[in-house]
Amino acid sequence: MLVERMINKVIKDKIDIDKILIVTFTNAAASEMRERILDAIYKQIEENPEDEVLQKQIILLNKASICTIHSFCLDVIRNHFYELDISANFRVGDSGEIELLKQDVIEELFEEKYLNNDKDFIDLINTYTNYRDDESLKQLVMNIYKFIQSSPFPNEWLNEKVEMFNICDKKQDFSETVWGKILLKNLSEDLEDSIIKLDNLVLSMRRFDELEKYIKVIQSDIINLKSLLKNLDSWDKAYNFSKINFEKWPVDRKITLLIKDEAKKIRDDVKKKVLASIDKVLIYNSETANMDITEMYNVFRKLKNLIIEFGDRFKSRKKEKNVIDFNDIEHFTLELLVKKDNQGKIISTDIANEYKEKFEEIAIDEYQDSNLVQEYILTSISKGNNIFMVGDVKQSIYKFRQARPELFLDKYENYSIDKEIGKDLKIKLFKNFRSRKNILDFTNLVFDNIMSKEAGDILYNEEEYLNLGANYEEPDDLGSKYAGITELHIIDMKVNEETEIYKSINEEKNEKDSKNDNKSRNEYDNESKDESEEVIENSVIEAKLVSNKIKELLNSCYLVYDKKIGYRKITYKDIVVLLRATSNLAPIYEKELTQLDIPVFSDTSSEFLDSIEIQTILCLLKIVDNPMQDIPFVCVLRSNIGGFTDDELVKIRLCNKESSFYEAFQAAQIQCEQNLRNKIQNFLLKLKSWQKQVNEKPLDELIWNIYIETNFYNYVRINVEWFFKTG
């Protein structure tokens, strides 16, 4: 949508491309957008080869402002550095350098405070640190400093938030304070959730007359919780009513219904949650709570001053080194573009007015992930009616970086869909061109039930549904499987044996005499534990399921749609496994897929040296130095370099169970069958040769020789090439 609008502005409205500011989220997105605009212009030139305006855009595109927000800000700073009292040849420090600089500044600041015996500082030390070190206070200062940089005016924001703790009326009901309202709201939500659980539990238990006495206990709990809920309009009323007495759960061994025990567990969980919430919130009455907040204000005021002092020193140190960080990029730009008048109102500077005249339109991509500083910057250079924003609040994932999706939501809720003059216009883009109807229908079904205004900032209903925009043809062979059916696989990670055992107990009690009926549940539980298999880690189970499903698809006649040739049989390259995080999970999936001979590539954030190809060579270098290291030694033997199977390694270990694997390896030369002995001797000869070369060749030459002699380099290269060719 963003690209199409910019192309229309250039082609139809005859606006030069360098008079449009396009802000993207990444450099890659900026490059892609530039290429797409260029392609669109060339297509128009083919149709209108004499159009000089279009030809002009090809030249102007080279200097067009299609960039990330940081790139734009850097351009503003470099053009007006003299207004900021910084050098023209400043540079942006890398993250490692900036972090080291921060550490130096905080260390010097703390050292000075210690030497001066600063009273406020000592109070903070006594509050936030233990007897061992002051690292927790240092980290707190730097974390808060980092957090407030997302505010346009960090120190003012910090002072404002600290002053919220300055309670003037110490005798007011604590529920009237912002803190009391938040705490009571959270407690109210916990109580409402608990009441719903208990109500549902009562409904399910009413089917059994013998459970009446248990139902009465739960109903008593519900009455108590509702009474407390009604008194949450006042802090002191809630505090005085917070001592809830839960009745004792009846004991009746004659009743063997499974639901009785399930009800007790649910009730115990509710009881535990409610009591924990009450103990966490309703600790003091209003007077004591107000006094606590006042004491916190005194501490926070001292902490605020320390943070501001750290920020000032950090700024000075960066200036000394002629370096700025990423936060400075935005804040320096903001300093150039806005100022406050005598009434404290934010107004645009002369520099901002220059950019207002320059840009006919400002386009912002991924607007839902903008922060308040970026909002101030882009608003300051707009004419007020020439900003075009594209975003989807459901895709906002950077709130932990202080992105402000509420900026998007405010406009989404207040802009009009009617094209009336003078009104801000909202264009809904709900057509999805990437997915089939079955995928969209399933997605809409799920999110319609789980996404609410409270949970996701937006109510996901029919007005927010994703609608089909793509057009997929049906395959000629409708008898074949193809990507037209949504499959959902749910793995129940709970151990179901216990439930089945309880069921069998109930059945047996109806059939056997009372003597056999006295067998306790604990005895059955112990039996089940003895017989049950070892529980496999959840992620491994999921990886096995995914791997087998992929194998099943590849061995079937499953069809996928190819834009170039239509429907064809599925290949490796058509399959992707999406994970929430790859660093820990990807290796598990790689292992399971590899065991089924499925080529796999994972784009993980792990270090280069952690890859299996590099680790194998590192293990080889370790045993060249010292073969008595069991883990590296076995790693090399199991790799393509050693070529030993797991069965062969077991036979080798049985030759000597007590000593190192290397000693067992040597002993196996005598005890094992001829073929395995030959294999062992060949590897030992290679190892002896590499150990000799250590003293004769440089390390890089030794490593290269190992790659060539073992053919490991070609093995890795061929496998990678084969993967990309076959998918």
C-alpha positions in Angstrom: 0.0 0.0 0.0 2.8 2.4 0.9 4.7 1.8 -2.3 1.6 2.1 -4.5 0.7 5.4 -2.9 4.2 6.9 -3.4 4.2 5.7 -7.0 0.8 7.4 -7.5 2.1 10.6 -6.0 5.1 10.6 -8.4 3.3 9.5 -11.5 -0.2 10.9 -11.2 0.3 13.9 -8.9 3.6 14.8 -10.5 5.4 15.2 -7.2 9.2 14.8 -7.4 10.4 11.8 -5.5 13.0 13.8 -3.6 10.1 15.8 -2.1 8.7 12.8 -0.3 10.1 11.4 2.9 9.6 7.6 3.3 10.5 6.2 6.7 10.9 2.4 6.9 11.7 0.1 9.8 14.9 -1.5 8.4 17.5 -0.6 5.8 16.5 -3.8 3.9 12.9 -2.5 3.6 14.2 0.9 2.4 16.3 -0.7 -0.3 13.4 -2.9 -1.4 11.0 0.1 -1.5 13.5 2.1 -3.6 13.8 -0.8 -6.1 10.1 -1.2 -6.4 9.5 2.5 -7.0 12.3 2.4 -9.6 10.7 -0.6 -11.4 7.4 1.1 -11.4 8.8 4.3 -12.9 10.6 2.3 -15.6 7.4 0.6 -16.6 5.7 3.9 -16.9 8.6 5.2 -19.1 8.1 2.2 -21.4 4.5 3.3 -21.9 5.4 7.0 -22.1 9.0 7.2 -23.4 8.8 11.0 -24.0 7.7 11.8 -20.5 10.4 14.1 -19.1 9.0 14.2 -15.6 9.3 10.4 -15.3 12.8 10.5 -16.7 13.7 13.2 -14.1 12.6 10.8 -11.3 15.3 8.3 -12.2 17.9 10.9 -11.4 16.1 12.2 -8.3 15.7 8.8 -6.9 19.4 8.6 -6.0 19.0 11.5 -3.5 15.4 10.6 -2.4 14.8 10.3 1.4 13.8 6.6 1.5 15.5 5.5 4.7 15.1 4.4 8.4 14.3 7.0 11.0 17.9 6.9 12.3 19.2 7.5 8.8 17.0 10.6 8.4 17.9 11.9 11.9 21.6 11.5 11.1 21.2 13.5 8.0 19.5 16.3 10.0 22.3 16.3 12.6 25.1 16.4 10.0 23.5 19.3 8.2 23.0 21.3 11.5 25.7 20.0 13.8 26.8 23.6 14.6 23.5 24.1 16.5 24.3 21.2 18.9 27.8 22.1 20.1 29.2 19.0 18.6 32.0 18.4 16.1 31.3 18.0 12.4 33.2 14.8 12.3 31.3 13.0 15.1 30.8 9.3 14.8 28.2 6.8 16.0 29.8 4.5 18.6 29.1 0.8 18.4 27.1 -0.9 21.2 30.2 -2.5 22.8 32.1 0.8 23.0 29.0 2.7 24.4 28.5 0.0 27.1 32.1 0.2 28.2 31.8 4.0 28.4 28.8 3.7 30.5 30.6 1.4 32.9 33.5 3.8 33.2 31.2 6.7 34.0 29.1 4.8 36.6 32.3 3.5 38.3 33.8 7.0 38.5 30.5 8.5 39.7 30.1 5.9 42.5 33.8 6.1 43.5 33.4 9.9 43.9 30.3 9.5 45.9 32.0 7.1 48.3 35.0 9.4 48.8 32.7 12.4 49.5 30.5 10.2 51.8 27.5 11.6 50.0 24.5 11.2 52.4 21.8 10.7 49.7 24.1 8.2 47.9 24.7 6.2 51.1 21.0 6.0 51.7 20.6 4.5 48.2 23.4 2.1 48.9 21.7 0.9 52.1 18.3 0.6 50.3 19.3 -1.2 47.1 22.4 -3.2 47.8 23.6 -5.9 50.1 26.8 -6.3 52.0 28.7 -7.9 49.1 28.6 -5.2 46.3 26.8 -2.3 44.9 26.2 -3.8 41.4 22.4 -3.9 41.8 22.3 -0.1 42.3 24.6 0.5 39.3 22.4 -1.7 37.1 19.3 0.0 38.4 20.6 3.5 37.5 21.6 2.4 34.0 18.4 0.5 33.3 16.2 3.4 34.2 18.5 5.8 32.2 18.1 3.5 29.2 14.3 3.3 29.7 13.7 7.0 29.9 15.5 7.6 26.6 12.3 6.6 24.8 10.7 9.8 26.2 11.1 13.1 24.2 12.2 14.9 27.3 13.7 12.2 29.6 14.6 14.2 32.7 11.2 15.9 32.7 9.5 12.6 32.4 11.5 11.1 35.2 10.8 14.1 37.5 7.1 13.9 36.7 6.9 10.2 37.5 8.8 10.6 40.8 6.5 13.5 41.9 3.6 11.1 41.5 4.8 9.5 44.8 4.6 12.9 46.5 1.3 12.4 48.3 0.0 15.6 49.8 -3.0 14.3 51.8 -1.6 11.5 54.0 -5.0 10.8 55.5 -6.9 10.1 52.2 -8.2 6.6 51.4 -5.4 4.9 49.5 -7.8 3.8 46.8 -7.9 7.4 45.7 -4.2 7.3 44.7 -3.0 6.1 41.3 -1.2 3.2 43.1 -4.3 2.1 45.1 -6.5 2.1 42.0 -4.0 -0.1 40.1 -3.6 -2.6 43.0 -7.3 -2.9 43.7 -8.0 -3.3 40.0 -5.5 -6.2 39.8 -7.0 -7.8 42.9 -10.5 -7.3 41.5 -9.5 -9.2 38.3 -8.1 -12.1 40.3 -11.3 -12.3 42.4 -13.5 -12.3 39.4 -11.5 -15.0 37.7 -11.6 -17.1 40.8 -15.4 -16.7 41.2 -15.9 -17.8 37.5 -13.8 -20.9 38.1 -15.7 -21.9 41.2 -19.1 -21.2 39.6 -18.1 -23.5 36.7 -16.9 -26.1 39.1 -20.3 -26.1 41.0 -22.1 -26.6 37.7 -20.1 -29.6 36.8 -20.5 -31.1 40.3 -24.3 -30.8 40.4 -24.6 -33.9 38.3 -23.7 -36.0 41.4 -26.0 -35.9 44.4 -23.4 -37.3 46.7 -21.2 -34.2 46.2 -23.7 -31.8 47.9 -21.6 -31.2 50.9 -18.6 -30.3 48.7 -20.7 -28.0 46.7 -21.8 -26.2 49.8 -18.1 -25.5 50.8 -17.4 -24.1 47.3 -20.5 -22.0 47.4 -19.4 -20.6 50.8 -16.1 -19.7 49.1 -17.9 -17.9 46.3 -20.0 -15.8 48.8 -16.8 -14.8 50.6 -15.0 -13.8 47.4 -18.0 -11.8 46.2 -18.3 -10.0 49.5 -14.6 -8.9 49.3 -15.2 -7.9 45.7 -18.0 -5.6 46.7 -15.8 -3.9 49.2 -13.0 -3.0 46.8 -14.4 0.5 46.3 -12.5 1.6 49.4 -9.0 0.6 50.5 -9.8 0.5 54.2 -13.0 -1.4 53.7 -11.2 -4.0 51.6 -8.4 -4.2 54.2 -10.8 -4.8 57.0 -12.6 -7.5 55.0 -9.5 -9.2 53.7 -9.3 -12.0 56.3 -11.1 -14.7 54.4 -11.7 -18.0 56.2 -12.0 -20.9 53.8 -14.0 -23.8 55.2 -12.3 -27.2 55.7 -12.7 -29.6 52.8 -14.9 -32.6 53.9 -13.3 -36.0 54.1 -15.4 -38.9 52.9 -13.5 -42.0 51.7 -16.8 -43.7 50.6 -17.1 -41.2 47.7 -14.7 -42.3 45.0 -15.8 -40.1 42.2 -12.8 -38.7 40.3 -14.4 -35.2 40.0 -14.3 -34.9 43.8 -10.5 -34.9 43.8 -10.4 -32.7 40.7 -12.7 -30.2 42.5 -10.4 -30.2 45.5 -7.4 -29.5 43.3 -9.1 -26.6 41.5 -10.4 -25.2 44.8 -7.0 -25.4 46.4 -5.5 -23.6 43.4 -8.1 -20.8 43.7 -7.6 -20.6 47.4 -3.8 -20.3 47.0 -4.1 -17.7 44.3 -6.6 -15.5 46.2 -4.7 -15.6 49.4 -1.5 -14.8 47.6 -3.1 -11.8 45.9 -4.6 -10.5 49.2 -1.3 -11.0 51.0 0.5 -9.1 48.3 -2.0 -6.2 48.1 -3.9 -5.6 51.3 -0.9 -5.5 53.6 -1.6 -2.2 55.3 -4.4 0.2 56.0 -4.6 3.6 54.1 -2.5 5.5 56.6 0.4 3.1 56.6 0.2 2.7 52.8 0.4 6.5 52.3 3.3 6.6 54.7 5.1 3.9 52.6 4.5 5.8 49.4 5.9 9.0 51.0 9.0 7.1 52.1 9.4 5.7 48.6 9.2 9.3 47.3 12.2 10.3 49.4 14.2 7.4 48.0 13.1 7.9 44.4 13.9 11.6 44.6 17.5 10.7 45.5 17.6 8.0 42.8 16.3 10.5 40.2 19.1 12.9 41.1 21.7 10.2 40.8 20.3 9.1 37.3 20.3 12.7 36.0 23.9 13.2 37.3 24.9 9.9 35.6 23.3 11.1 32.3 25.0 14.5 32.4 28.4 12.9 33.0 27.8 10.3 30.3 26.9 13.0 27.8 30.1 14.9 28.7 32.2 11.8 28.3 30.7 11.1 24.8 31.4 14.7 23.8 35.0 14.3 24.9 35.4 11.3 22.7 33.4 12.9 19.8 31.0 10.0 19.8 27.2 9.7 20.0 24.9 6.7 20.6 21.6 5.6 19.0 19.6 7.5 21.6 21.5 10.7 20.9 20.6 10.4 17.2 16.9 10.8 18.0 17.3 13.3 20.8 19.7 15.6 19.0 17.3 15.6 16.1 14.4 16.5 18.4 16.5 19.3 19.9 17.0 20.7 16.4 13.4 20.4 15.4 11.3 21.4 18.5 11.5 23.8 21.4 9.3 25.0 24.2 7.9 28.5 24.3 7.4 30.6 27.5 4.2 28.8 28.3 5.9 25.4 27.9 4.1 24.6 24.7 6.1 22.6 22.1 6.6 24.4 18.8 8.6 23.8 15.7 12.0 25.5 15.1 13.2 27.3 12.0 15.0 24.1 11.0 11.8 22.1 11.2 10.0 24.7 9.1 12.7 24.2 6.4 11.8 20.5 6.2 8.1 21.3 6.2 8.7 23.3 3.0 10.9 20.6 1.5 8.6 17.6 1.9 5.2 17.4 0.2 4.4 14.1 1.9 5.8 12.0 4.7 5.1 8.3 4.6 5.8 6.0 7.6 5.9 2.3 7.4 5.4 -0.1 10.4 3.8 2.9 12.3 2.6 0.7 15.1 6.2 0.3 16.3 7.0 4.1 16.5 7.9 5.6 19.8 7.1 9.0 21.2 10.4 10.6 20.2 10.0 9.5 16.6 6.4 10.8 16.7 7.5 14.3 17.8 10.3 14.4 15.2 8.0 13.5 12.2 5.1 15.6 13.4 7.4 18.6 13.7 8.3 18.5 10.0 4.8 17.8 8.7 2.3 20.4 7.4 -0.3 18.8 9.6 -2.2 17.0 6.7 0.6 15.3 4.7 1.5 12.3 6.9 0.6 8.9 5.5 1.0 6.0 8.0 0.8 2.3 7.4 0.7 -0.2 10.3 -1.2 -3.0 12.1 -1.4 -2.8 15.8 -1.8 -6.6 15.9 1.8 -6.9 14.6 3.3 -4.6 17.3 6.0 -6.6 19.0 8.4 -3.9 20.2 6.7 -2.5 23.2 9.6 -3.9 25.3 11.7 -1.3 23.4 9.2 1.4 24.4 7.3 1.4 21.1 4.0 3.1 21.5 1.2 1.2 19.7 -1.3 3.6 21.4 -0.1 6.2 18.9 -1.5 4.0 16.1 -4.6 3.1 18.1 -5.5 6.8 18.8 -5.5 7.6 15.1 -7.2 4.3 14.3 -10.1 5.1 16.6 -10.4 8.8 15.7 -9.8 8.9 12.0 -12.8 8.7 9.7 -13.3 6.2 6.9 -15.4 8.7 5.1 -13.6 11.0 2.6 -14.8 14.2 4.1 -12.9 17.4 3.5 -11.0 18.5 6.6 -11.1 15.1 8.3 -8.2 12.7 8.9 -8.8 9.7 6.7 -8.5 6.0 7.7 -8.2 3.3 5.0 -8.7 -0.2 6.2 -6.5 -2.8 4.5 -7.9 -6.2 5.5 -7.2 -8.2 2.3 -4.5 -10.7 2.7 -2.7 -11.7 -0.5 -0.3 -14.3 1.0 -2.6 -16.9 2.5 -5.4 -19.3 1.4 -8.9 -18.9 2.6 -8.7 -21.9 5.0 -5.7 -20.3 6.7 -7.4 -17.0 7.1 -10.6 -18.6 8.3 -8.8 -20.5 11.0 -6.7 -17.5 12.0 -9.9 -15.4 12.4 -11.6 -18.1 14.4 -8.7 -18.3 16.9 -8.1 -14.6 17.4 -11.8 -13.8 17.5 -11.9 -15.9 20.7 -8.6 -14.8 22.3 -7.9 -11.2 21.4 -9.8 -8.6 23.3 -9.3 -4.9 23.9 -7.7 -5.6 27.2 -5.4 -8.4 26.0 -4.3 -7.1 22.6 -5.3 -3.4 22.6 -7.9 -4.1 19.9 -11.1 -6.1 19.8 -10.7 -8.8 17.1 -14.1 -9.2 15.5 -15.6 -9.3 12.0 -14.5 -5.8 11.4 -10.9 -6.8 12.0 -11.0 -10.1 10.1 -8.4 -10.9 7.5 -10.1 -11.3 4.1 -9.0 -13.3 1.2 -7.2 -11.3 -1.5 -5.2 -14.0 -3.2 -6.5 -16.2 -6.0 -5.3 -19.8 -5.9 -6.4 -22.1 -8.7 -7.7 -25.6 -7.8 -5.5 -28.5 -8.9 -6.5 -30.6 -11.9 -6.3 -33.7 -9.9 -8.7 -33.0 -7.0 -8.0 -36.5 -5.6 -4.5 -35.4 -4.7 -3.6 -33.8 -1.4 -2.9 -30.1 -1.7 -2.5 -27.1 0.5 -6.2 -26.4 0.8 -6.8 -27.9 4.2 -5.8 -26.5 7.6 -4.4 -29.1 10.0 -4.0 -28.5 13.7 -2.0 -30.9 15.8 -2.4 -30.6 19.6 0.0 -32.4 21.8 -1.3 -33.1 25.3 1.9 -32.8 27.4 0.1 -33.9 30.6 0.7 -37.4 31.7 -2.7 -39.1 31.2 -1.8 -42.3 33.0 -2.9 -40.9 36.3 -6.4 -40.2 35.0 -6.7 -43.6 33.5 -5.5 -45.2 36.7 -8.1 -43.3 38.7 -10.8 -44.5 36.3 -9.7 -48.1 36.7 -9.8 -47.7 40.4 -13.4 -46.6 40.3 -14.3 -49.5 38.0 -12.6 -52.0 40.2 -14.4 -50.6 43.3 -17.7 -51.3 41.7 -16.7 -54.9 40.9 -14.5 -56.1 43.7 -15.2 -56.6 47.4 -14.4 -54.0 50.0 -11.2 -55.6 51.0 -9.7 -55.0 47.5 -11.3 -51.5 47.5 -9.0 -50.4 50.4 -6.0 -50.2 48.1 -5.0 -46.5 48.3 -4.5 -44.2 45.4 -0.9 -43.7 46.5 -0.2 -47.3 45.9 -1.7 -47.1 42.4 0.4 -43.9 41.8 3.6 -45.7 42.8 2.8 -48.6 40.5 2.2 -46.2 37.6 5.4 -44.4 38.3 7.3 -47.7 38.2 5.7 -48.7 34.9 5.7 -45.3 33.1 8.4 -44.5 30.7 10.7 -41.6 31.1 9.0 -38.3 30.2 10.6 -36.7 27.1 11.1 -32.9 27.1 8.2 -31.0 25.5 10.3 -29.4 22.8 11.7 -32.8 21.7 8.3 -34.3 21.4 7.2 -31.4 19.3 10.3 -31.7 17.1 9.6 -35.4 16.6 6.0 -34.7 15.5 7.1 -32.0 13.1 9.9 -34.1 11.6 7.6 -37.1 11.1 4.9 -34.8 9.5 7.5 -33.4 7.1 8.6 -36.9 6.2 5.0 -37.9 5.6 4.4 -34.9 3.3 7.5 -35.6 1.3 6.6 -39.3 0.9 3.1 -38.5 -0.2 1.6 -37.0 -3.4 1.1 -33.7 -1.6 0.8 -30.8 -4.0 1.9 -27.1 -3.6 1.1 -24.2 -5.8 4.0 -22.7 -7.7 3.3 -19.3 -9.4 5.5 -20.3 -12.4 4.2 -23.8 -13.2 1.1 -24.3 -11.2 0.7 -27.3 -8.9 3.6 -29.6 -8.4 4.8 -32.2 -5.8 6.2 -30.8 -2.6 10.0 -30.5 -2.1 12.2 -29.6 0.8 12.4 -25.9 -0.1 8.6 -25.6 0.3 8.7 -26.3 4.0 9.6 -23.9 6.8 9.4 -24.5 10.5 8.6 -21.3 12.4 9.8 -21.1 16.0 9.2 -18.4 18.7 12.9 -18.4 19.5 15.6 -20.3 17.6 18.7 -20.2 19.9 17.6 -23.1 22.1 15.0 -24.8 19.9 16.6 -24.9 16.5 19.3 -27.4 17.5 16.6 -29.8 18.7 14.7 -29.6 15.5 17.9 -29.9 13.5 18.8 -33.1 15.3 15.3 -34.7 14.8 15.1 -33.7 11.1 18.7 -34.9 10.4 17.9 -38.3 12.0 15.2 -38.7 9.3 17.7 -37.8 6.6 15.9 -34.4 6.0 18.3 -31.6 5.0 17.9 -28.7 7.3 19.2 -25.1 7.6 18.4 -22.9 10.5 18.9 -19.2 10.6 19.8 -19.0 14.3 21.4 -16.2 16.3 24.0 -18.6 17.6 27.7 -17.8 17.2 29.6 -19.0 14.2 31.8 -21.2 16.4 28.7 -23.0 17.7 27.9 -24.6 14.4 28.3 -28.3 14.1 30.9 -28.0 11.3 33.2 -25.8 13.3 32.7 -27.7 16.6 33.7 -30.9 14.9 37.1 -29.4 13.8 37.6 -27.8 17.2 37.1 -31.2 18.8 39.6 -32.7 16.4 42.2 -30.0 17.4 41.5 -30.8 21.0 42.3 -34.5 20.6 45.3 -33.8 18.5 46.6 -31.9 21.5 45.3 -34.4 24.1 43.3 -37.6 23.0 42.5 -38.4 26.6 39.5 -36.0 26.4 36.5 -38.4 26.0 33.8 -36.0 24.7 35.8 -34.4 21.9 37.3 -37.8 21.0 33.9 -39.5 20.6 32.5 -36.4 18.8 35.2 -36.8 16.1 34.7 -40.6 15.9 30.9 -40.2 15.3 31.5 -37.4 12.7 32.1 -37.9 9.0 35.8 -37.6 9.8 35.9 -40.7 12.0 33.0 -42.5 10.4 32.3 -44.8 13.3 28.7 -45.9 14.0 27.1 -46.0 17.5 27.2 -49.8 17.5 31.0 -49.7 16.8 31.6 -47.2 19.6 29.7 -49.4 22.0 31.9 -52.4 21.1 35.0 -50.2 21.5 33.9 -49.1 25.0 33.3 -52.7 26.1 36.9 -53.4 25.5 37.8 -51.2 28.4 35.1 -49.9 30.6 37.2 -48.3 33.3 39.8 -46.1 31.5 39.4 -43.3 29.0 37.8 -43.8 25.7 41.1 -43.3 24.0 42.6 -46.2 26.0 39.5 -48.4 25.1 40.1 -47.4 21.5 43.7 -48.7 21.6 42.6 -51.9 23.4 40.0 -52.5 20.7 42.8 -52.9 18.1 43.4 -56.3 19.6 40.0 -57.4 20.9 37.6 -56.4 18.1 36.9 -58.1 14.7 39.2 -57.5 11.8 37.1 -54.8 9.9 36.7 -52.7 13.0 40.4 -53.1 13.9 41.4 -51.9 10.5 39.2 -48.9 10.9 40.7 -48.1 14.3 44.2 -48.4 13.1 43.6 -46.1 10.1 42.2 -43.4 12.4 45.1 -43.7 14.9 47.6 -43.3 12.0 45.9 -40.1 10.9 45.8 -38.8 14.5 49.5 -39.6 14.9 50.2 -37.8 11.6 48.3 -34.6 12.7 50.1 -34.7 16.1 53.4 -34.7 14.2 52.4 -31.8 12.0 51.6 -29.6 15.0 55.3 -28.9 15.5 56.1 -28.6 11.8 53.4 -26.3 10.4 51.5 -23.1 11.3 48.0 -23.7 12.7 46.2 -22.4 9.7 48.1 -24.7 7.4 47.5 -27.7 9.7 43.7 -27.0 9.8 43.6 -26.8 6.0 45.5 -30.1 5.6 43.0 -31.7 8.0 40.1 -30.4 5.9 41.7 -31.8 2.7 42.9 -35.2 4.2 39.6 -35.9 5.8 37.6 -34.6 2.8 35.5 -32.8 5.5 35.6 -29.5 3.6 34.0 -31.1 0.5 31.6 -33.0 2.6 30.2 -29.9 4.2 30.2 -27.9 0.9 28.4 -30.6 -1.1 25.8 -31.0 1.6 25.1 -27.3 1.7 24.9 -27.1 -2.1 22.7 -30.1 -2.3 20.4 -28.6 0.3 19.9 -25.4 -1.6 19.4 -27.2 -4.9 16.9 -29.6 -3.6 15.3 -27.2 -1.1 
